[in-house]
Amino acid sequence: MACESKGAGEPGAGRLAIREIPVAERPRERLRQLGARQLGTAELLALLIGSGGSGHSAMALGFEIMRRCRGSLRALGSRPVAELTAIPGIGPARATVVHAALELARRWAEEAAGPRPSIRGPADVAAAVGPRLADLAAEELHVLILDSQHRMARDVTVTRGLLNSSPVHAREVFREAIAESAAAVVLVHNHPSGDPTPSADDLRVTADLMAAGRVLDIPVFDHVIIARGGHVSLAEHRLLGAREPGRHVGGAQRPGAPAGGGRSDAGRPARSAARA
């Protein structure tokens, strides 16, 4: 869901400057007295924004952010920082603070969810990151960092933008993997078109990163392409390391379909399929 680009702000208290609101009703005081759960989302955003600008109060900006995103934090988190800066009164500093808070919330939710998910094949990759990537308006390349038990330690966003227009450097892909002492990585990116069929650029980037992984002794188990129409595993289609499609790739796994092809015969990650 995209945030709307323009429109009138929320009426009522949102138009008041914080200093015009009775002390007991100000977001900061309410949080101290009642706890953060008692505040509305616009109030929490107002606390992050801190102070208004360009004739808009922090409360008014909080209401406007939520109005443009139709009340959805998921929609807000999926949009680039630049989209927030299109709102009068929200500059780059305030926009980055909001996105940083959303990322902290996401990481907290991952910790609270319990054990790290095991990545046994492409279906597990799609289940772990597909809901967040499938509806994005721009391409993102992610690297999933795996531990020695093939559990996902972290999901790191490497680039935003088309793979053929944004340079993908191995140092960006493997920096966090090295820091986390990763046993392996899985590459993931989305196709906003809805078609997960890999392009020649997808294959070229994958081959380059696999070569870098061999030098670093951090194997690339798979590259999974996510789209609304399903997902495609390069390992499953024996395309890991290929620099151009050798044959038509079809049969994308659709969301919710049974996970049958994401494992090798031995039950190991799909990397073994590429080596067969």
N, C-alpha and C positions, 0 to 999 in steps of 0.2 A: 504494500500500500504506500503510495507516494504522498508526501506532504503537499498541501495546496500552496500555490505560489502567492496568492494575494487575497485580500478581503478585510473587512472591518474587524476590529478587536472585540473582545468580550465586554459586554456592558457591566455596569455595577461596580463592585468593589475593586475590580481589576484596573479601573481607570484612576483610582486614588493613588497618590504617592504613599509610600510606607509611613512617612511621618504624619500623614493625615488620618491614618487608621488609629483608633484607640490602642494604647500600649498593650493591653491584655489581648487584643485581637491580631496583633502583628505576628507574622509567621515565625519569627525567631523566638518570641515569647511563648507562643503556643507550643512550639517544639520543646522548649525547656520545661514547660509545665505539664504538658500532656503526652509528649513523645512524638516521634516522627510519624508514626502510623496514623495519627489523628489529623495530619495535614493533607490537604488536597494536592494533586500532582502539580497544579499551577503554583501553589504556595511553595512547594519544594523547589521548583524551577526558579522561583523568585529569589530564594535563598542562594541558589547557585549563581544567579546573575548578579546579585549583590546590590546593584543600584541601577536606576534607569538611565536612559540616554535618549537624545534626539526627541525630547518632549514626551517620552513614554516612561511610565513607572515600571519598576521591576515586576510588580504584580501584573500590570497590563501586558508586559512582554511574556510572562509565564502563561497567561491565558491565550495570548496570540500564538505562541508556539504550539500549544495543545490544540487550538482550533485548526491550525493549518495541517496538523497531523491527525485530525479527526479523533483526538483523544487517545491515540495509540502510541505507547512508548516503543513498541516494536517498529512501527513506521518511522518514528523519530530516529531510532538507532540505526536503521538501514540506509539513511540518507547521508550524503557527504556533508562535511563541515560547511562547505561553501553555500549549501542551501539554507542553512540557518542564518548565515551572514546577509542573506537577501532580505531579512526582516529588519526594518528600520529600528535602530537602537541595539542590535546584536552585532558586535564586531567579532573579529577572529578570536580574540582572547576569551570572550564569553562563550562563543560557540565551542571552543575546544574544552572549556571547563564542563559544559553540559555533556559532551561526548565522553570525556574522561569519567564522569560520574556514571554514565550508562555502562561503560566498560567495567568499572569496578563492580557494579550491580550484577553484570553478567558473570564475572569471575566468582563473586560470592555465591551466586545461584549454582554454578558448577561445583563448587566445594560442598555446598549444602546437599547437592543431589546424591552424594555418596561416592562409592568406588568409581575409579576412572573406567570409562567404557573400554572393553577389549575390541581391538580392530582385527577381525579374523578374515575379512574380505570386503569387497566393495559395498555390500548391503549394509555392513556396520558403519562404513564411512558415510553413506547416504543418510543413515538414521541419525548419526552424530551431528552432521553439519548441514544436511540437505534442507531442513526447514528454514534455516537462516539464509542460505545462499540462493535457493531456487527463485525467489521473487525479487532479487536485487536488480536494479535498473542498469548497473554497470558491472563489467567483469571484475572479479577479484580472484587472485591466486593465493591460496592458503597452503601452509605446510603443517601437517599433523605430526607431532613429535611423539614417537613411540618408545616405551621403555623395553627392557629385555623380555618382559612377559607380553609384549605387543599390546599394552594398555596405552591409551592416549594421554600423554602428560600435558600437552598444550596444543592449542590451535592458534597458529600465528598467521596474521595477514601480511603478505609480502608485497603485493602490488594491487593497485586499482587501475582499471583501464584495460583495453585490448592487449593481449599478449604480443601482437605484432606491432603495437605502437608504443608500449611501455617496456623499456629494457628490463630484462629479468637477470639479475646478477646472482651468481652462485653464492657470493658472500652474504647477501641478504637472506637467501633461502636457508643457508646452513648455519648462520651466526647463532641463532637461538638453539638449534640442534646441538651444536658443539657445547654451548653453555649448559645445556640440560643433560649432557652425556648421553645423547640419544643412541639407541640401538639401531634405529631405522627411522625413515620418514615416509609419509604418504603425501603426495601432491594432490590438491583439490582445486578446481576452479569451476565457475559457473558460466553458462551460456544464457544471457538474457533473452535470446531469440526463442527459447523454449526447446530447441533441438540440441541434444547432447552429443551429436556426431563430432568427433575430433577433427580439427582442421590441420593442414600441413604445418602451420605455426605451432599448434599445440604439440605436435609430434617432435618438431625441431627443438622447442624449448625443453621438452621432456628428455630428449636424447642428450642435450648439453648438460642438464642437471644430473642425469644418471652418471655421466662421465666424471663430473665433479664429485659426486658421492663416492665413486670408487676410489678416487684419490684420497678422500678424507676417511675412508672406511666407514661410511654411513650409507648403507644401501637405500635406494628408493624402491619401496615395495610395489607401489602402484601410482598411477595418476588417474583420478576419478573425475569425470566431468558431470556436473550437476545441472539440471534444467527442469523446468516445469513438466516437460514431457518424460522425465525419468532420469536415469544416469547411465553412463558408459564407463567401463573400466578398461584402460589400455592394456593392463596385464591380462585380463580375461580374454581380450581379443588378440593377444600376442603381438601388441604394437609397442611395448616398452622398448625403447632404443631405436625404433624405426624412425626415419626422417621424412618419410612420405607414406601415405596409405598404400598398402599392398593389395587391399581388396575392400569392398564395401563393408562398412560397419553398420550393422542393423541390430534389431532386437534389444533396444535399450530397456533396461530394467525400469519399470514404472513404479512410482511411489506406492508403497503398500503391497506390492507383488511379492510372492514368495522368494526368499533369497536362496537361489540354488547355485549360481555360478561364481560366487565370490571366493571360493576356496579351492585349493588344489586337492588332488586325490588323497594326499596324506593329511589333509586338514590344516596345512600351514597357510600363511598368507599367500595372496595371489602372485607374489614374486616368482614362485616356482613355475607358474605357468609360462612366464616369459623365458625361463631358462630351458624349458622342455624342448 
